[in-house]
Amino acid sequence: MKLLKSSFKDYFFIILGTLIQAIAIRLFFIPANLASGGGGGIAQLINFYTGWPIGLMVFIGNVPLFGLGWRQLGGRRFAVRTAVAIVSYSIFVDAAVFFLPTDGITPDLVLNSLYGAVVAGIGYGLVYRGQGTSGGSDILARILNRWRGISMSQSYLMVDTAVILAAGFVFGWEEALYAVITLYVSGIVAETTFEGQGQVRTGLIVTSAPDIVARQIMDVLGRGVTIVPAFGGYTGEARSVLYCVVSRPEIVQLKTIVHEADPKAFMVVGQAHEALGEGFRPLEQNS
């Protein structure tokens, strides 16, 4: 029952995410001639010359890519979710023609670029939260990574750069420059949507008073602390390293606690995207 509920949530996120992506491309990208990158951007270019349905082009283009790269999609479960994302996105993009204004809602290129990026980024993030991908450049990047040893980030950059350059020749270089901004902003929004705003802070504390510091952290902040015995590489003196995870608002209190307990302590503050377990979100599969 729990697994069924989790799967339902995944597919809900995927379908909702692809619907939002379709709205973004129809309301903002197509009216402004902004290439959306990846398979969707290529479909826009083909549509510009042929008038063929964008959703159909996305689907046709993804079929051979999916056939070549499904083994790189992280197993059958992930591949099925990606297939659902491709099909639903293709349907929504073409169906949106009948419900959304073909001229968009504004002729302003800047507004189309920014608002389109935000809306599309939310859609991408929801698809990722559903443990799927939107196909296109996602699959191609995995294929390049597996067959050519090219890193995922470089693969994405290569694919999107090629699409943007082609769009520059077709739509104009001003539109291409704005498309770069669109891709950047949508990536940030997608990451935020996927990982949430709940980033936490980690504290790594080297101190000669570990018991006092740890007790204060546990009493004042109510957070757990892990103590690891260590010694200084330069001095050779015994030290203890404390590791703890706190919320963003608590980091100021953590610094104060450490300073008051051991003014000579060495502290490193890091950022973690997510903390799961006691005191934070439950550690659940597909959470």
Helices and strands as residue ranges (DSSP letters): H 2-24, I 25-29, H 30-32, H 38-50, H 54-69, G 70-72, H 76-95, G 96-98, H 109-129, H 137-148, H 152-171, H 173-195, E 200-207, H 210-216, I 217-221, E 226-231, E 238-247, G 248-250, H 251-261, E 266-272
